[in-house]
Amino acid sequence: MLLATFKLCAGSSYRHMRNMKGLRHQAVLAIGQELNRRALGDTSPGWIGQVRRNSLLGSRLEETLYNDRELAYIQQGEAAMQKALGILGNQEGWKKETQQGNGDQVLSKVVPGVGKVFRLEVVLGQPMERLYEELVEHMEAMGEWNPNVKEIKVLQKIGKDTVITHELAAAAAGNLVGPRDFVSVRCAKRRGSTCVLAGMATHFEEMPEQKGVIRAEHGPTCMVLHPLPGSPSKTKLTWLLSIDLKGWLPKTVINQVLSQTQMDFANHLRKRLESNSHSQARC
């Protein structure tokens, strides 16, 4: 009798825990969808459903010790990565915006549901580890070498892959485009010899809109880094940029600003890497 009672209680406890686990999983998905809706202005509940089912998050959702809000941000970062990689993976429809003599180029195309996106492709004479160090580990120092960025601050770090950031961008196009700021969720993943840095706009209550600054939004965006085939000391960088600058701006101005921003980024990053390499050589 006692054994039967124990089995009955154990079975009931197991079912209760399983039900709670399922409810928590549903809550995380709901929070993630709400964050995406707020960030992208997308009222369609099917957006998250388009994310690839083989995301690493699926196997980790119930294994981590993060709270529901943190899990939702992790999910949003994973979703941004999958969406951005899907856009980069489609080679059709890209048109050349500009190209420099050293081979740096910016391409663009219109993606349904996202808008116009820009794609920077450059080769840098530094190993991938050096770029990862500068773009991820020293992210908050970007304002020191990129004049288009006034400040990047990490607001919250979640695990080893995901961060919430606040970025303040400088005015552009001769002050025609005033200062903007962005609140984004970013994640960094390594897959073999390739590193992917992805992100998108998010909602973070602790960083409300700032007076005198327009809150713009990153769409799904990412940088892909991998060693140049045959030259492991060099790195191929591909940067997918999708931004809604908000405000009343002509499309011609927006397109010019975004493509020039990518070219400027490549030039400033190259100078930064070369400067640091010379400093290390002198030491």
N, C-alpha and C positions, 0 to 999 in steps of 0.2 A: 504494500500500500504506500509506504514511504517512498519507495523507488519510483512508483508510478506518479506520485505527486511531484517528485523532483523532475522527472522527465517532462511532465506537463508544464511546470514552471520554466524549465530550461527552454522548451520549445516556444513558449509564449515570449520569453525574453529575447530569443533569437529573432522571432518575427517582428518584435517591437524595434530591435536594433536595425533590422533590415529595412523596415518601413521608414525609420528616422533617416537612414542613410539615403534612401530614395528621395525623401522630402528635401534633404540637404542638397542633393544633386540637382533637383528641380529648382531649388532656390538659387543656386549658383548660376544655372542657365538663365533664369529670369533676370537676375541682376546684370549678367553679361549683356543680355539683349537690351536692357534699359540703358546701360552705359553706351552701347553702340548707337541706340536711337538718339540719345542726347548729343553724342559726339558728331554724328553724321547727318542729323536732321532727317533720318530715315524712319518713317513710320511703318515700314513693311516688316512684319515679324519673321519673314522668310530669309532675311539677309544672313543671319547666323547659319541657317541651314545649308547655305552654299559653301561653307567652309569644308575643306577636304576632310573626310572621315578618318584619315590616317594620321591626324594631328597627334603629336606627342602628348598633348594635354589629356586626351581621352583616357589614356592608361594611368594618368597621375592624379586625376581629379579627387579620387577618394583615398589616395595614399599619402597625401601631404597633410601637414598640420596647420595650413593656412586657414584664416577665417574666410567667410563667404565673400566678403568684399575683396580680399586679396586674390582669392581664386577667380573672381570675376575679372579683375584686371589682368591676371595671367591669361585667362581665356581670350580677352580682348586683344592682347598682344599677339597671341597665337593666330587669331583670326586675321589680324592685320598682315601678318607674315604670309599666311596662305593666300590671301587675296592679292597681295602685291606680287608674290611669286607667280601666281596664275596670270597676271597681266604681263609680266616680263616673259613668261613662257610662250605667249602668243606672238609670233614673229610677224604677223601680217598687219599691214596698215600703218607702219611707222614711216614718218616723213622727216627729212633732215631739216632742222632749224638753223644750225650753224656749225661750222667746223674750223678748227685752227690748224696751223701748219704742222704742229707736232702730233696731229692725229686725234686730239680731243674733239669730241663731237656731242651735240645734243640733238636728239630725235624727239618726236612728239606724235601723239595720236589721240583721238577721242574714244573713250571707253564708256559704253552704255552704263548708266547708273553711277558713274564716277565723275565723268567730265574729261577735260583735256589733261593729259599727263605728259610729263617730260622725262626723258631718259638720257642721262649723261653716261658716256663711255670713255674711260681714260686708262692709260697704262702708266703706273708710277714706278720709279726705280728704287723701290724699297720692298723688303719682304712683307708678307701679309701680317706677321706678328707685330711689326712696327706700326702698321695702319690700325690694327686692332687696339693697340696700346693708346694711340692718339685719339681715335674716334669713340672708344668705349671707356677705357680705364681713366683717361684724362678728358672726358667729355666736357667737364665744367670749365676747362681752360680754353675752350674754342674761341671765346671772345678776345683772347690775347693775340690770335693770329688771323682771325677772319673778321674784317671790319663790318661785314654785313650782320654780324651777331654781337649784340651788346652784352648779353649774359645768358648762360644756361645754368640752371640750378636743379639738382636732384631733390625732389620733394619727398619721395619715399622709395625705398629699395625693397623689393619683394623677392626673396630667394636670391639665387645667383644670376638669374637671367633677365629679370623684369624690373624696370624703374618707371616712376612717374616724374616727368620733368616740366619745368617752366622755362620757356625760352622767350627772350625779348629781342626782337629784330630791329635793326636800325632803319631809318627812313631810306627810301630808294628813289631812283629816277629823278634826282634833283629835288627831293622832298615832295614830288608829286604823289608818291605813295608814302603815307605817314608811317610812324612806328607801329608795329604789330607785336602781339604776344601770342604764345601758343602754350596750351597745356596738353601734354601727350603721354601716352603709355608707350614704352619702348621695350623691345626684347632683343636679345642677342643669342644666336644659336650657331653652333659649329656642326657641320655635317661633312665628315671626312676632311678634305683639304679646303673646303669652302666655309666661309663665315657669312652669315646673314644678319644684318641689323635692320629691324623693322619697327614700324610704329604707326600711330594714328591719334587723332584728337580724342580726348576723353573728358569726363566730368570729374572734377576733384573739388569737393566743397571747401577745402582749406585754402584754395587759391581762386577767389572770385575775380571778376573782371576788374581791371585797374583803370582809374580815372585818367582820361586823356590818351588811352591806348586802345586800339581796336583789337578785340579778341578774334583772331583768325583761326583757321582749322586745317590741320594736316589731314588729308585723306589717307588711304592705305599707302604707305611709302616704305621703301627699303633700300639698303645698300648691300650689294653682293660683292664679296672680296674673295678672290682665289688666285693662286700663283699662276703667272703667265706660262702656258705650256712651253717647255724647253728652256725656260728662264726662271727658275724658282726664286731668284733674288729680286724679281719684279712682280708686281701685283696688278691684276686687271680689276678695276673698280667700275661697277655699274650702279648708278643711283636713279631709282624711280622716284620722281617727285610729283605729288598731287596736293595742291593747296587751294583752299578757298580763302582769298584775302579779305573777303567781306568789304563793305563800303561801296561807294559808287565809283567804279573804275572801268574805263573802256577795255574791252577784251584785248585790243592791240597793245595797250600799255601793260596789261597783266602778262601776256605772252612774252613780251620783250623782257620784262623784269625777271620772270621765272627762268627763262633760258639763260639770261646774263648772270643770274645768281648762281646757276650751276657751273658756268664757265669760270666765274670768279672763285667759286669754292675750289675747283680743281687747281687753279693757279696759286691760291693762297696755301692750300694743303701741300702742294709740291714744294713751295718755298719753305714752309715749316719743316718738312721732312729733311730737306737739304740742309737747312740751317742747323738742325739738331745733329745731323750726321757729321757736319764739319766740327761742331762743338765737341762731340764725343771723340773725334779723331785727334783733336788738339790735346784732349785730356790723356 
